[in-house]
Each structure stands twice: as structure tokens, then as C-alpha cells.
């Protein structure tokens, strides 16, 4: 059995990060949380990558949260707890602040920290039989304010209150109704639908995707902390680009645009 980790592969405009510990429902180890920033940076630096996909190995789980078998070693003592929390927050921040769009491709369980990680992504797509839960109230542990804030930002106060206070499990279809996921497809068509959706994003203009992502990141910040000038600068770059001309030409000629990212 291979060591747990996050596998990286890239091709056809997509960087795919696969959480790989299926024997433990793809629970995240300390090293896996720590590896996320460098993996995201790798995708950001690859000019051929237009979208980043975060997924789980196998079809049983996206991610069941943190690997609790490590807590005795990695979360005992003040210094160890702080180091662990920094690794988790660093990984989540890297996903949320990525310069390119990030899609959580979910099949199976997304519980606790796994769901929090999915919520850091710009988009979440799932199979209808996927299951989502925030079990903090069943475990007697505190749920970080930052995670609650992110959930409220995504789906609103009412649905957030329901999920947190009841600690109940919802399936992909209900998750779509709640706004927890953007798309939930039937199990038998999920693979094809998900790939088509991701490929569609990857075919869009890279500079526009970057500008849109920047603005989406900034809207999640308090008004006085938003980098409006930085967002506007990326928009201006789009209008100066060859891709802007290509997009207009393709529209007039009724063909698929061939964007180059410049």
C-alpha cells in the first residue's frame, strides 16, 4: 500500500490534486496539509494549467477530515497543536487564495475538515450519492470561527445553522439545493458530467479566469481590506490581451476560440 499523500498530475489545462489515503477515507495527515501550498504554487506557475481540481482517491470519499490517528503525536502539547493548526490553515488558505480557479470534485464522503477544505474551493461538484456532514456537535469539539464564516459566506446563515446544530448528514442532491455544492449529477453520469464541466472551464480564457478569481477572492474579505486596484489591473490586462481579440474573432466567425493566455 502506498504512503498517504497528495498526488499531482497535469494535462489538457487541468492540474489534478488527488488526496490519496483511501484506506482511511482520504483523511488528511499533517504532511498532506503541509504539502498543499507547494502543490498549489506548482499549478499556479504552470502556464498550461487553467484550472485546479482537488479530489479524493477512489469513490468512497473526497476527504473525511483530519487523520485522527496522528493526534496523539501531532496535536499533543501547545507547540505541536499550534504547528498542526498552522499546517491546516496554511493548506486551506493556499486553496482559497489560489490565483487559478479551484474545483472540488467530490465523490463519497466529505465530512468535517474535508468539507471545510471543499468550501475553500471556488466550485464544488459532486455525485448525487455523496454525503456531507459537519459532526462537531456530535464529537464535543469546537468548530473554528473561520470555518463557520466561510460556510455562511457560501450558503447563508439559515442552512449553516441547520448543518452545524443538527450535525446531520445530507446527500449530494440536498447539498445542491442548499448551495453547498454547485452541481450534483446522478451517480451513473457523474464521471462524464464532471469531466465535461472541468474541461469547459479549462477551455476558457486564462487571463479572464485569473481576473475573475482575483475578484472572487477579494469579495470574501472585509470591505476595507479588498484589493480593488489589483482586481481592476487584471481586468485591464484582459482587454489588452491577444485573447481578447481572439475571443471577438471567434464569436464573429462562429467557432471555438483558441486562447493562449497572452
Buried (B, 14 or more C-beta within 10 A) or exposed (E): EEEBBBEBEBEEBBBBBBBBBBEBBBBBBBBBBBBBBEBBEBBBEBEBBBBBBBBBBBBBBBBBBBBEEBBEEBBEEEEBEEBBEEBBEEBBBBBBBBBBBBBBBBBBBBBBBBBBBBBBBBBBBBBBBBBBBBBBBEEEEEBBEEBBEBBBEBBEEEBBEBBBEEBBBBBBBBBBEBEBBBBBBEBEEBBEBBEEBBEEBBBBBBBBBBBBBBBEBBEBEEEEEBEEEEBEEBBEBBEEBEBBEBBEEBEEEEEEBEBEBE
